[in-house]
Amino acid sequence: MTAQVYNFNPPKGKREWLPITPVPDDAPAPPVNHYKHGEPNFIFRYNNLDKKLMCLYCRFKRAEDGVWLNLPLSYCRHVETGKEEWRWIALAEPRPLFIESNFGQWRDGMPKLVVGTEEAVGIATMQLNELYDAVTWPQDARSVKKADWSWFKEGDEVVIWPDCNSIREPITKEELDAGMKPEDKPFLPAIKQSGIAAAETVAQILQARGCKVRIVDVPAPGVKPDGWNIMHADDEMSVEEIKTFITDHLRAPIPLNERGISTAILANAGEWKEQLFYKDGLVRECRENVYLILQHHPDWKGVLWRDEFSNRIICRRDSPIGKLQGSEWLEEDDFKLGLWLAQNLRLFIKASSNLADGIRAEADQNKFHPVREHLDSLVWDGKDRLEDWLSDYVGVEKSPYTSLVARYFLIGMVARIYRPGCKMDTALILEGIQGEGKSTLAKILAGDEHWFSDTVFVMGEKDSLQGLRGRWVYELAELDSFGKAESTRAKAFISSSTDSYRAPYDRTFKDHPRQCVFIGTTNQIEYFKDPSGNRRYWPVKSNGEVKLDAMRQVRDQLFAEAVQWFKNDMHWWPTRDEQINLFLPEQEQRELEDPWSKLIYDWLNSHSLSKVTVLDILLDAVGVEKSKIDGNKQMSTRVGICMRKLAWQKHRETSGAREYYYARPEKPKKEGSDDPLPF
């Protein structure tokens, strides 16, 4: 393609024209005379890795002040008319990198040399092609982040040769009026020179891509003419001397910077950097700055989140320290963050508490609930299944009682997620399911194996409460093995709506609303050793024919329906009538029979007493010697349970010693009696 020289009118609106990339083979020759700056001094072809032309950059030396300008020229199409022509428009970001169009190569495994100008790429390609692939970015030092650095791969070895600038501090009007000259001002620190700042930014970008980066330690500002680079070194040194200069002057990226965070890193970072806290011009080592960096730095923004379900800190993006998306942030990761801040931002956090506080504050700003997100994603198909899943898939005989249990339990599971700590003081008890089927069924209900646990749980131990974090379903295996004391503790534990424990990054124990439900399993038919509090258990008996695959297929629809019931304000506990008429009979069937019940029943039936005391029953019905009656009232409690089951009512005398007694229940009236109707 031969460049054609002719004048070109200025574009009236960049948005009207969109660049076409790569440039079509049949595109006309590009204009090179600029409407204002005339003929360019240099023209650089920017190709993609397939060596297809993407655009041109034309270098002009401005006549009025000698400043060099690097302007883009792209082949474009008009968005309305479809007309195609060359325009002085830049490509959309990210923009291609520049390698020498005739001899330059991009070879896998070859070390890369990043320089600051296209001319420097040409010299490096000619002199060092056997050692490096030379490359630069378009335009100037301020455009580093607009380039397409995806050409670089993980593991690439990279050397960056910065332009050596010698810019002085700006002079003020007052200083000029006082007779000071611009050359009297000191040179800016190296890190504030545009070439070094650009090199550090490139290094940060490439390190994040997994490259091994070193920077050529060029002479200090003022030692060389402004803009000194490999092109000027080629005039001063032999090729071998240039090679030696590079190897002898390599340093790690980000030199020590007394400001704490380098100017290069903060350049173009947005207004957030102004929120950082400073003291004596230095960025302070404090938890607030840790938080602000995690909140706003492009590499960290959106990484750390608080999982409200498990009360853990989770990475929801890959982090710069190698923590992958979905992984839990652990205490040892605090050190890695501190190291990253030191190596990349030169911010040294000495107090580990400042790191921890900043991490916690950032995570608490970004909260999510994985189970709630899962439930919100479900769409119910409108088919009623909720009351039938126990009978259809778990081998439980269908009845009014089992239908209610099926419905209430799943709605209760949903309620615990949308309203943590809500009333759900009951546990589903699965009877008769052999082997691993019961745990597998519980896992299916949980939906994610991480949301289920069946580890041994020690009631009352605070450390055990940590095991409830992030669990939706907790299996209490072999419920029949619980002793009486353990059974009592289990009922109290199931009734609790909060759990107190110290979560990661918390300094003290806190009450956390409970979000899990419990499923008990047993192969026995009588296992309630303590008759009190058994309303907390909803037992169902399976014939052992559990359809696990079918349950997996229908599981999401069951919970989609349960969510609809919950959002329509359906309760998830039995009414009083349901408890008395449906639930209580099932619960009483599982109680271990007390031998005193038969003794007391027979004794009461053999006597026509209208009322009896506990002492009467212990001495005459059970035959306990008076001296053996315990003082802690366990025998009295046992008698009371038996009498309640026999429907005898407890009363108290109104005079004398006001002793408690049990009154014989009234006989039910026979149908057809002459007693008046109750209305």
C-alpha positions as CSV (number, residue, x, y, z in Angstrom):
1,M,0.0,0.0,0.0
2,T,1.5,3.3,-1.1
3,A,0.8,6.4,1.0
4,Q,-1.0,9.1,-0.9
5,V,-0.4,12.7,0.1
6,Y,-3.4,15.0,0.1
7,N,-5.1,17.3,2.5
8,F,-7.9,16.0,4.7
9,N,-10.8,17.9,6.3
10,P,-11.2,17.6,10.0
11,P,-13.8,15.2,11.3
12,K,-17.1,16.8,12.4
13,G,-18.0,14.1,15.0
14,K,-16.1,11.1,16.0
15,R,-19.3,9.2,17.0
16,E,-20.5,9.4,13.4
17,W,-17.6,7.1,12.3
18,L,-16.6,3.7,13.6
19,P,-13.2,2.2,12.9
20,I,-13.1,-1.0,10.8
21,T,-10.5,-3.6,12.0
22,P,-8.5,-5.0,10.5
23,V,-8.4,-2.6,7.5
24,P,-9.9,-4.3,4.5
25,D,-7.5,-5.3,1.8
26,D,-9.4,-3.3,-0.8
27,A,-9.3,-0.1,1.3
28,P,-7.9,2.9,-0.5
29,A,-4.4,4.3,0.3
30,P,-4.5,6.3,3.5
31,P,-4.1,10.1,3.5
32,V,-1.1,11.3,5.5
33,N,-1.3,15.1,5.4
34,H,-3.1,16.3,8.5
35,Y,-5.5,19.2,8.1
36,K,-3.6,21.2,10.7
37,H,-0.2,19.7,11.2
38,G,0.6,19.0,7.5
39,E,2.9,16.1,6.5
40,P,4.0,13.7,9.2
41,N,7.6,13.2,10.1
42,F,7.0,9.5,10.7
43,I,4.3,6.9,9.9
44,F,3.9,3.7,12.0
45,R,1.8,0.7,10.9
46,Y,0.0,-1.0,13.8
47,N,-0.8,-4.6,12.9
48,N,-2.5,-7.4,14.8
49,L,-0.7,-10.7,15.5
50,D,-1.7,-11.9,12.1
51,K,0.1,-9.0,10.6
52,K,-3.1,-7.4,9.4
53,L,-3.2,-3.6,9.4
54,M,-5.3,-2.2,12.2
55,C,-4.5,1.5,12.0
56,L,-1.7,4.0,11.5
57,Y,0.0,6.4,13.9
58,C,1.5,9.5,12.4
59,R,4.2,11.5,14.2
60,F,4.2,15.3,13.8
61,K,6.5,17.9,15.2
62,R,4.4,20.9,16.0
63,A,5.9,24.0,14.4
64,E,5.1,26.5,17.1
65,D,6.8,24.8,20.0
66,G,8.6,21.7,18.7
67,V,6.4,19.3,20.6
68,W,6.0,15.9,19.1
69,L,2.4,14.6,18.4
70,N,1.4,11.0,17.7
71,L,-2.0,11.0,16.0
72,P,-4.1,7.9,15.0
73,L,-5.4,7.4,11.5
74,S,-8.1,4.7,11.2
75,Y,-10.2,3.3,8.3
76,C,-13.9,4.0,9.3
77,R,-17.5,3.5,8.3
78,H,-20.2,6.2,8.8
79,V,-22.8,4.8,11.1
80,E,-25.7,6.3,9.0
81,T,-24.6,6.4,5.4
82,G,-22.2,3.4,5.4
83,K,-19.6,5.4,3.6
84,E,-16.0,4.2,4.3
85,E,-12.9,6.4,4.4
86,W,-9.8,7.2,6.5
87,R,-10.4,9.4,9.5
88,W,-8.2,10.9,12.2
89,I,-9.8,8.7,14.9
90,A,-8.4,6.3,17.5
91,L,-9.4,2.7,17.7
92,A,-11.6,1.6,20.6
93,E,-9.8,0.4,23.7
94,P,-7.9,-1.8,24.2
95,R,-5.7,-0.7,21.3
96,P,-3.1,-2.9,19.5
97,L,0.5,-2.9,20.5
98,F,3.3,-2.0,18.0
99,I,5.9,-4.3,16.7
100,E,8.2,-3.5,13.7
101,S,6.1,-4.2,10.6
102,N,8.9,-5.6,8.4
103,F,11.1,-7.6,10.7
104,G,9.3,-7.6,14.0
105,Q,8.0,-10.9,15.4
106,W,5.9,-12.2,18.3
107,R,7.3,-15.5,19.2
108,D,6.0,-17.9,21.9
109,G,8.6,-18.3,24.7
110,M,10.8,-15.5,23.5
111,P,11.5,-12.8,26.1
112,K,9.9,-9.4,25.4
113,L,11.4,-6.0,25.5
114,V,9.0,-3.1,26.2
115,V,10.2,0.3,25.1
116,G,8.6,3.8,25.1
117,T,8.4,4.7,21.4
118,E,8.0,3.2,18.0
119,E,11.5,4.4,16.9
120,A,12.9,2.5,19.9
121,V,11.1,-0.6,18.8
122,G,12.8,-0.3,15.4
123,I,16.3,0.0,16.9
124,A,15.6,-2.9,19.4
125,T,14.3,-5.1,16.6
126,M,17.4,-4.5,14.5
127,Q,20.0,-4.9,17.3
128,L,18.5,-7.4,19.8
129,N,16.1,-9.5,17.7
130,E,17.9,-12.7,18.7
131,L,17.2,-11.9,22.4
132,Y,13.9,-10.2,22.5
133,D,10.6,-9.4,20.7
134,A,10.5,-5.6,20.9
135,V,7.1,-3.9,21.5
136,T,5.5,-0.6,22.6
137,W,2.0,0.9,23.1
138,P,0.3,3.6,21.1
139,Q,0.5,7.3,21.8
140,D,2.2,8.5,25.0
141,A,3.0,7.5,28.6
142,R,-0.6,8.4,29.7
143,S,-2.1,5.8,27.3
144,V,-0.5,2.7,28.8
145,K,-3.8,1.4,30.3
146,K,-5.6,1.9,26.9
147,A,-3.4,-0.7,25.2
148,D,-4.1,-4.4,24.6
149,W,-1.7,-6.2,26.8
150,S,-3.4,-9.6,26.3
151,W,-0.6,-10.4,23.8
152,F,1.5,-11.2,26.9
153,K,1.0,-14.7,28.4
154,E,1.5,-16.1,31.9
155,G,5.2,-17.0,32.4
156,D,6.5,-14.5,29.8
157,E,9.9,-13.0,30.7
158,V,9.6,-9.2,30.2
159,V,12.2,-6.4,30.4
160,I,11.0,-2.8,30.3
161,W,13.3,-0.1,29.1
162,P,11.7,3.3,30.2
163,D,12.3,6.5,28.5
164,C,14.7,8.5,30.7
165,N,13.0,11.9,31.3
166,S,14.5,15.0,32.8
167,I,11.5,17.1,33.6
168,R,11.9,19.8,36.3
169,E,9.4,20.9,38.9
170,P,7.0,23.5,37.4
171,I,7.9,27.1,38.2
172,T,5.3,29.4,39.6
173,K,4.5,33.0,38.6
174,E,5.8,34.2,41.9
175,E,9.2,32.5,41.3
176,L,9.4,33.9,37.8
177,D,8.7,37.4,39.2
178,A,11.4,36.8,41.8
179,G,13.9,36.3,39.0
180,M,14.1,32.5,39.1
181,K,14.6,30.6,35.8
182,P,12.9,27.3,34.9
183,E,16.3,25.6,34.8
184,D,16.9,26.6,38.4
185,K,14.1,24.3,39.6
186,P,15.1,20.8,40.7
187,F,14.3,17.7,38.6
188,L,11.2,15.8,39.5
189,P,11.8,12.5,41.4
190,A,12.3,9.6,39.0
191,I,8.9,8.0,39.9
192,K,7.2,11.3,38.8
193,Q,9.0,11.3,35.5
194,S,6.5,10.1,32.8
195,G,8.8,7.4,31.4
196,I,9.4,5.7,34.8
197,A,5.7,6.1,35.8
198,A,4.6,4.4,32.5
199,A,7.1,1.6,33.0
200,E,5.9,0.9,36.5
201,T,2.3,0.8,35.3
202,V,3.2,-1.6,32.5
203,A,5.0,-3.7,35.0
204,Q,1.9,-3.8,37.3
205,I,-0.3,-4.8,34.4
206,L,2.0,-7.6,33.2
207,Q,2.7,-8.9,36.7
208,A,-1.1,-9.3,37.1
209,R,-1.0,-11.4,33.9
210,G,1.6,-13.7,35.5
211,C,4.6,-12.3,33.6
212,K,8.1,-12.2,35.2
213,V,9.0,-8.5,34.9
214,R,12.2,-6.5,35.4
215,I,12.9,-2.9,34.6
216,V,16.1,-1.3,33.2
217,D,17.4,1.1,35.8
218,V,18.0,4.0,33.6
219,P,20.1,7.1,34.6
220,A,18.6,9.5,37.1
221,P,16.7,12.6,35.8
222,G,19.2,15.2,34.5
223,V,22.0,12.8,33.7
224,K,20.8,12.2,30.2
225,P,18.9,14.4,27.8
226,D,15.1,14.3,28.2
227,G,13.7,11.2,26.4
228,W,16.9,9.2,26.3
229,N,16.2,5.6,25.4
230,I,17.6,2.6,23.5
231,M,17.6,4.6,20.3
232,H,20.1,7.1,21.9
233,A,22.0,4.4,23.5
234,D,22.6,2.9,20.0
235,D,24.5,6.0,19.1
236,E,26.7,5.7,22.3
237,M,27.3,2.0,22.6
238,S,28.0,-1.1,20.6
239,V,25.4,-3.9,20.5
240,E,27.3,-5.9,23.0
241,E,27.5,-2.9,25.3
242,I,23.8,-2.4,25.1
243,K,23.2,-6.0,26.0
244,T,25.6,-5.6,29.0
245,F,23.9,-2.4,30.0
246,I,20.5,-4.1,30.1
247,T,21.7,-7.2,32.1
248,D,23.7,-5.0,34.6
249,H,20.9,-2.6,35.3
250,L,17.9,-4.7,35.8
251,R,15.8,-4.1,38.9
252,A,12.4,-5.2,40.3
253,P,9.3,-3.1,39.5
254,I,8.1,-0.4,41.9
255,P,11.2,1.1,43.4
256,L,11.0,2.4,47.0
257,N,8.8,5.4,47.2
258,E,8.6,7.5,50.3
259,R,5.0,8.5,49.5
260,G,3.9,4.9,50.1
261,I,1.8,4.5,46.9
262,S,3.6,5.3,43.7
263,T,2.4,8.1,41.5
264,A,2.4,5.6,38.6
265,I,0.0,3.3,40.3
266,L,-2.4,6.0,41.3
267,A,-2.3,7.8,37.9
268,N,-5.7,7.6,36.2
269,A,-7.1,5.6,39.2
270,G,-10.0,8.0,39.6
271,E,-11.2,10.2,42.4
272,W,-10.9,7.5,45.1
273,K,-7.2,8.1,45.6
274,E,-8.1,11.5,47.0
275,Q,-10.0,9.8,49.8
276,L,-6.8,8.1,51.1
277,F,-5.6,9.4,54.4
278,Y,-2.2,11.2,54.5
279,K,0.1,12.5,57.2
280,D,3.0,14.8,56.3
281,G,2.4,14.1,52.6
282,L,2.6,10.3,53.1
283,V,-0.1,7.7,52.7
284,R,-0.8,6.5,56.3
285,E,-0.6,2.9,57.4
286,C,-4.1,2.5,58.7
287,R,-7.1,0.2,58.4
288,E,-9.1,3.0,56.5
289,N,-6.6,3.0,53.7
290,V,-6.6,-0.8,53.5
291,Y,-10.4,-0.6,53.1
292,L,-10.3,2.2,50.5
293,I,-7.8,0.3,48.4
294,L,-9.8,-3.0,48.6
295,Q,-12.9,-1.0,47.8
296,H,-11.6,1.0,44.8
297,H,-8.4,-0.4,43.4
298,P,-9.2,-2.1,40.0
299,D,-7.3,-5.3,41.0
300,W,-9.3,-5.6,44.2
301,K,-12.7,-4.0,43.6
302,G,-15.4,-6.6,44.0
303,V,-13.1,-9.4,45.2
304,L,-14.0,-9.7,48.9
305,W,-17.6,-10.5,49.9
306,R,-19.3,-11.5,53.1
307,D,-21.3,-14.8,52.7
308,E,-24.3,-14.1,54.9
309,F,-25.1,-17.8,55.0
310,S,-21.8,-19.2,56.2
311,N,-20.6,-16.0,57.8
312,R,-17.3,-16.4,55.9
313,I,-15.4,-14.0,53.6
314,I,-15.4,-15.3,50.1
315,C,-13.6,-14.2,46.9
316,R,-16.2,-13.6,44.2
317,R,-13.4,-12.7,41.7
318,D,-10.0,-14.1,41.2
319,S,-7.7,-12.1,43.5
320,P,-4.2,-10.6,42.7
321,I,-2.7,-12.9,45.3
322,G,-3.8,-16.1,43.6
323,K,-7.1,-16.8,45.5
324,L,-9.5,-18.1,43.0
325,Q,-13.2,-17.1,42.6
326,G,-15.3,-19.0,45.1
327,S,-12.5,-19.7,47.6
328,E,-12.7,-18.7,51.3
329,W,-10.4,-15.9,52.5
330,L,-8.4,-17.4,55.3
331,E,-6.3,-15.8,58.1
332,E,-3.0,-16.6,56.3
333,D,-4.3,-14.6,53.3
334,D,-4.0,-11.4,55.3
335,F,-0.2,-11.7,55.2
336,K,-0.4,-12.2,51.4
337,L,-2.5,-9.1,51.0
338,G,0.1,-7.1,53.1
339,L,2.9,-8.4,50.9
340,W,0.9,-7.4,47.8
341,L,0.4,-3.9,49.2
342,A,4.1,-3.6,49.9
343,Q,5.3,-5.0,46.6
344,N,2.8,-3.3,44.3
345,L,1.8,-0.1,46.1
346,R,4.7,0.3,48.4
347,L,2.2,0.6,51.3
348,F,3.6,-1.2,54.4
349,I,1.0,-2.3,56.9
350,K,2.8,-3.2,60.1
351,A,-0.2,-4.0,62.4
352,S,-2.0,-7.2,61.3
353,S,-5.2,-5.8,63.0
354,N,-5.2,-3.0,60.4
355,L,-5.3,-5.5,57.6
356,A,-8.0,-7.6,59.3
357,D,-10.2,-4.6,60.0
358,G,-9.9,-3.3,56.5
359,I,-10.7,-6.7,55.1
360,R,-13.7,-7.1,57.3
361,A,-15.0,-3.6,56.5
362,E,-14.7,-4.3,52.7
363,A,-16.4,-7.7,52.9
364,D,-19.2,-6.3,55.0
365,Q,-19.9,-3.7,52.3
366,N,-20.4,-6.6,49.8
367,K,-22.8,-9.1,51.2
368,F,-24.5,-12.0,49.4
369,H,-26.5,-15.1,50.4
370,P,-25.9,-18.1,48.1
371,V,-28.9,-20.1,49.2
372,R,-31.2,-17.1,48.9
373,E,-29.8,-16.4,45.4
374,H,-30.5,-20.1,44.6
375,L,-34.1,-20.0,45.8
376,D,-34.7,-16.7,44.0
377,S,-33.5,-18.3,40.7
378,L,-36.1,-21.1,40.9
379,V,-39.3,-20.8,38.7
380,W,-42.3,-23.0,39.7
381,D,-44.1,-24.7,36.9
382,G,-47.4,-24.6,38.7
383,K,-47.7,-28.3,39.4
384,D,-48.6,-29.2,43.1
385,R,-46.0,-31.6,44.5
386,L,-45.2,-30.2,48.0
387,E,-47.6,-32.5,50.0
388,D,-46.6,-35.6,48.1
389,W,-42.9,-35.8,48.0
390,L,-42.6,-38.0,51.1
391,S,-45.1,-40.5,49.7
392,D,-43.9,-40.3,46.1
393,Y,-40.1,-40.5,46.6
394,V,-39.4,-41.5,50.2
395,G,-41.7,-44.5,50.6
396,V,-43.9,-43.0,53.2
397,E,-47.5,-43.9,53.3
398,K,-49.7,-40.9,52.4
399,S,-52.0,-39.6,55.1
400,P,-53.2,-36.2,56.2
401,Y,-50.4,-36.2,58.8
402,T,-47.5,-37.0,56.3
403,S,-48.9,-34.6,53.8
404,L,-48.7,-31.8,56.3
405,V,-45.2,-32.8,57.4
406,A,-44.1,-32.8,53.8
407,R,-45.4,-29.3,53.2
408,Y,-44.5,-27.7,56.5
409,F,-40.9,-29.0,56.6
410,L,-39.9,-27.6,53.2
411,I,-41.7,-24.3,53.7
412,G,-39.8,-24.1,57.1
413,M,-36.5,-24.7,55.2
414,V,-37.3,-21.8,52.9
415,A,-38.4,-19.6,55.9
416,R,-35.1,-20.2,57.7
417,I,-33.3,-18.7,54.6
418,Y,-35.5,-15.7,54.1
419,R,-36.1,-15.1,57.8
420,P,-33.0,-16.4,59.7
421,G,-33.9,-17.2,63.3
422,C,-37.6,-17.7,62.6
423,K,-39.8,-20.2,64.4
424,M,-38.7,-23.7,63.1
425,D,-38.2,-25.6,66.4
426,T,-39.0,-29.0,64.9
427,A,-37.0,-31.8,63.2
428,L,-38.1,-34.3,60.5
429,I,-37.4,-37.8,61.7
430,L,-36.9,-40.4,58.9
431,E,-37.5,-44.0,60.0
432,G,-36.6,-47.2,58.2
433,I,-34.3,-45.9,55.5
434,Q,-31.2,-48.2,55.4
435,G,-27.6,-47.5,54.6
436,E,-26.5,-44.2,53.0
437,G,-29.9,-43.5,51.6
438,K,-31.0,-41.3,54.5
439,S,-27.9,-39.0,54.2
440,T,-28.2,-38.9,50.5
441,L,-31.8,-37.8,50.7
442,A,-30.8,-35.1,53.2
443,K,-28.0,-33.9,50.8
444,I,-30.5,-33.8,47.9
445,L,-32.8,-31.6,50.0
446,A,-29.9,-29.3,50.8
447,G,-29.1,-28.9,47.1
448,D,-25.3,-28.5,47.6
449,E,-23.1,-30.9,49.4
450,H,-21.5,-28.0,51.2
451,W,-24.9,-27.0,52.6
452,F,-25.3,-30.4,54.4
453,S,-23.5,-32.0,57.3
454,D,-23.8,-35.2,59.3
455,T,-20.7,-34.9,61.4
456,V,-21.0,-35.8,65.1
457,F,-22.5,-32.9,67.0
458,V,-21.9,-32.4,70.7
459,M,-24.9,-30.6,72.2
460,G,-24.0,-27.6,74.3
461,E,-20.4,-27.2,73.1
462,K,-19.7,-23.8,71.6
463,D,-17.2,-25.2,69.2
464,S,-19.8,-27.5,67.8
465,L,-21.9,-24.5,66.9
466,Q,-19.3,-23.4,64.4
467,G,-20.3,-26.5,62.4
468,L,-23.7,-25.1,61.8
469,R,-22.3,-22.2,59.7
470,G,-23.1,-22.6,56.1
471,R,-25.3,-25.6,56.6
472,W,-28.9,-25.7,55.5
473,V,-29.6,-29.3,56.5
474,Y,-28.0,-31.0,59.5
475,E,-28.5,-34.7,60.0
476,L,-28.8,-36.0,63.6
477,A,-27.9,-39.6,62.9
478,E,-29.2,-42.6,64.9
479,L,-31.5,-40.6,67.1
480,D,-32.4,-43.7,69.1
481,S,-28.9,-43.8,70.5
482,F,-29.4,-40.6,72.5
483,G,-29.5,-41.1,76.2
484,K,-32.2,-39.4,78.2
485,A,-30.0,-36.5,79.2
486,E,-28.7,-36.1,75.7
487,S,-32.3,-36.3,74.3
488,T,-33.3,-33.5,76.7
489,R,-30.4,-31.4,75.5
490,A,-31.3,-32.1,71.8
491,K,-34.8,-30.9,72.3
492,A,-33.6,-27.7,73.9
493,F,-31.0,-27.2,71.2
494,I,-33.5,-27.8,68.3
495,S,-35.8,-25.2,69.9
496,S,-33.1,-22.5,69.9
497,S,-33.4,-19.7,67.2
498,T,-29.9,-18.4,67.6
499,D,-26.4,-19.7,67.9
500,S,-23.6,-17.9,69.7
501,Y,-20.1,-18.3,68.2
502,R,-17.1,-16.3,67.1
503,A,-17.0,-16.1,63.3
504,P,-13.8,-15.4,61.4
505,Y,-12.6,-11.8,61.8
506,D,-15.0,-11.3,64.8
507,R,-13.3,-10.4,68.1
508,T,-16.1,-11.6,70.3
509,F,-18.9,-14.2,70.4
510,K,-22.1,-13.0,68.8
511,D,-25.6,-14.3,68.5
512,H,-26.3,-15.4,64.9
513,P,-29.9,-16.2,63.8
514,R,-30.1,-19.8,62.9
515,Q,-30.6,-20.7,59.2
516,C,-30.4,-24.5,59.3
517,V,-33.0,-27.2,59.9
518,F,-32.5,-30.7,61.4
519,I,-33.3,-34.2,60.1
520,G,-33.1,-37.1,62.5
521,T,-32.7,-40.7,61.4
522,T,-33.4,-44.0,63.2
523,N,-34.3,-47.6,62.4
524,Q,-36.3,-48.1,65.6
525,I,-40.0,-47.8,66.1
526,E,-39.9,-46.6,69.7
527,Y,-37.1,-44.2,70.6
528,F,-38.5,-41.3,72.6
529,K,-37.1,-42.0,76.1
530,D,-38.4,-38.7,77.5
531,P,-42.1,-38.1,76.8
532,S,-41.8,-34.4,77.3
533,G,-41.1,-32.1,74.4
534,N,-41.7,-34.7,71.7
535,R,-43.8,-32.2,69.7
536,R,-40.5,-31.0,68.3
537,Y,-40.1,-34.2,66.3
538,W,-42.1,-35.0,63.2
539,P,-41.6,-38.8,62.6
540,V,-42.4,-40.5,59.3
541,K,-41.9,-44.2,58.5
542,S,-40.5,-45.3,55.2
543,N,-40.9,-48.7,53.6
544,G,-37.3,-48.3,52.4
545,E,-38.2,-47.7,48.8
546,V,-36.5,-44.3,48.4
547,K,-36.3,-43.0,44.8
548,L,-33.2,-40.8,45.0
549,D,-32.8,-40.2,41.3
550,A,-36.4,-39.1,40.9
551,M,-36.0,-36.9,44.0
552,R,-33.0,-35.2,42.4
553,Q,-35.0,-34.4,39.3
554,V,-37.9,-32.9,41.1
555,R,-36.0,-31.2,43.9
556,D,-35.8,-27.7,42.4
557,Q,-39.6,-27.7,41.6
558,L,-40.4,-28.7,45.2
559,F,-38.5,-25.7,46.5
560,A,-39.8,-23.4,43.8
561,E,-43.3,-24.4,45.1
562,A,-42.2,-24.0,48.7
563,V,-41.0,-20.5,48.0
564,Q,-44.4,-19.6,46.6
565,W,-46.2,-21.0,49.6
566,F,-43.8,-19.0,51.9
567,K,-44.3,-15.7,49.9
568,N,-48.0,-16.2,50.1
569,D,-47.7,-16.2,54.0
570,M,-48.4,-19.9,54.5
571,H,-47.4,-21.0,58.0
572,W,-45.0,-23.9,58.5
573,W,-46.2,-25.3,61.9
574,P,-49.3,-27.3,62.8
575,T,-52.3,-25.6,64.1
576,R,-53.5,-26.6,67.6
577,D,-56.1,-29.0,66.2
578,E,-53.5,-30.5,63.8
579,Q,-51.1,-31.0,66.7
580,I,-53.7,-32.7,68.9
581,N,-55.4,-34.8,66.3
582,L,-52.7,-35.6,63.8
583,F,-49.2,-35.0,65.2
584,L,-49.5,-36.0,68.8
585,P,-50.8,-39.5,68.1
586,E,-47.8,-40.1,65.8
587,Q,-45.4,-38.8,68.4
588,E,-46.8,-40.8,71.2
589,Q,-46.5,-44.0,69.2
590,R,-42.7,-43.5,69.3
591,E,-42.5,-43.2,73.0
592,L,-40.9,-46.0,75.0
593,E,-43.6,-47.5,77.1
594,D,-43.3,-46.9,80.9
595,P,-44.1,-50.1,82.9
596,W,-45.7,-47.9,85.6
597,S,-48.4,-46.9,83.1
598,K,-50.0,-50.5,83.2
599,L,-49.6,-50.7,87.0
600,I,-51.3,-47.4,87.5
601,Y,-54.0,-48.1,84.9
602,D,-54.9,-51.4,86.5
603,W,-55.0,-50.0,90.0
604,L,-57.2,-47.1,89.0
605,N,-59.6,-49.4,87.3
606,S,-59.8,-51.7,90.3
607,H,-60.8,-48.7,92.6
608,S,-63.7,-46.4,92.2
609,L,-61.8,-43.4,93.4
610,S,-62.7,-40.0,92.0
611,K,-59.4,-38.5,92.9
612,V,-56.0,-39.7,94.0
613,T,-52.6,-38.1,95.0
614,V,-49.2,-38.9,93.8
615,L,-48.4,-40.4,97.2
616,D,-51.4,-42.8,96.8
617,I,-50.2,-44.0,93.5
618,L,-46.5,-44.5,94.5
619,L,-47.5,-46.4,97.7
620,D,-50.5,-48.4,96.5
621,A,-50.3,-48.6,92.7
622,V,-46.6,-48.9,92.1
623,G,-45.6,-50.3,95.5
624,V,-42.7,-48.0,96.3
625,E,-41.7,-48.0,99.9
626,K,-42.2,-44.7,101.6
627,S,-38.6,-44.4,102.6
628,K,-37.5,-45.0,98.9
629,I,-39.5,-42.1,97.5
630,D,-36.9,-39.7,96.0
631,G,-36.7,-36.1,97.0
632,N,-35.9,-34.6,93.6
633,K,-39.5,-35.4,92.4
634,Q,-38.4,-37.6,89.5
635,M,-40.9,-40.3,90.6
636,S,-43.6,-37.6,90.9
637,T,-42.8,-36.4,87.4
638,R,-43.0,-39.9,86.1
639,V,-46.4,-40.5,87.7
640,G,-47.6,-37.2,86.3
641,I,-46.8,-38.2,82.8
642,C,-48.6,-41.5,83.2
643,M,-51.7,-39.8,84.6
644,R,-51.8,-37.2,81.8
645,K,-51.8,-40.0,79.2
646,L,-54.7,-41.6,81.1
647,A,-56.5,-38.2,80.8
648,W,-56.7,-37.6,84.6
649,Q,-56.6,-33.9,85.3
650,K,-54.4,-32.3,87.9
651,H,-56.0,-30.0,90.5
652,R,-55.3,-28.5,93.9
653,E,-57.2,-28.5,97.1
654,T,-58.6,-25.2,98.1
655,S,-58.1,-25.6,101.9
656,G,-55.9,-27.4,104.4
657,A,-52.5,-28.4,103.1
658,R,-53.7,-27.5,99.6
659,E,-52.4,-30.8,98.3
660,Y,-52.3,-31.6,94.6
661,Y,-54.4,-34.4,93.3
662,Y,-55.6,-36.0,90.0
663,A,-59.3,-36.2,89.2
664,R,-61.0,-39.1,87.3
665,P,-62.0,-38.0,83.8
666,E,-65.7,-37.7,83.0
667,K,-67.1,-40.6,81.0
668,P,-68.1,-39.6,77.4
669,K,-71.8,-39.3,76.9
670,K,-73.5,-42.0,74.9
671,E,-75.3,-41.3,71.7
672,G,-79.0,-41.1,72.1
673,S,-79.0,-40.2,75.8
674,D,-81.7,-38.0,77.1
675,D,-79.2,-35.3,78.1
676,P,-80.0,-31.9,76.4
677,L,-78.1,-31.0,73.3
678,P,-75.3,-28.4,73.8
679,F,-77.1,-25.7,71.8
